[in-house]
Amino acid sequence: MNQLRNIVTGMAVAVLLVSSAAAGPKHHKQSASRTAVDSEFATKAAQTNLSEIRLADLAMTKTSNQSVKNLAQSVEAGHAKANTELKEIAAKQNLTLPKTVDPKEQAEYDRLSKLSGAEFDRAYTRKQVEAHKDVIAEYRRESSHGTDPELKKYATDTLPALEHHLQLAETAHASASKESH
């Protein structure tokens, strides 16, 4: 009788272990995928901030167009502030952020660095319009669908500055385009 009870108890324990093991990874996997989305946003945001700061610094040395200078100054200040805030969040959450721009952005920097005058102004401002449209879409996505409360707040709080950069970029692009005609 004791032997039968031990067998039944052992089987019950085995069933519970198998059930909890099967349920556990699904929950963990779902949680990890949400974290991956937020981590991917943080990585892209950090790379964007670094790239925009470098491009703005380049623009401030290459342009004589006041609209382009205003754009570059605003972009540099805004993305430096955003990067500082993102680093603070990452430090609290043990997120590792990239310290360099991605190869595609490096290639764009290299291409722009070879241009000068009105040609540089047009290319830089066109890049800023395109980049800020893309970045705004990413930040809106994180703001609406992110799962990490701090990253979601960061995205929401940063959006107005990004939208302002887009307006400045459109104005500067119009100015740079007129200058060349």
Summary of the structure (lengths in Angstrom):
residues: 181
radius of gyration: 24.6
end to end distance: 99.0
largest distance: 99.0
contacts: 554
relative contact order: 0.14
helix: 88%
strand: 0%
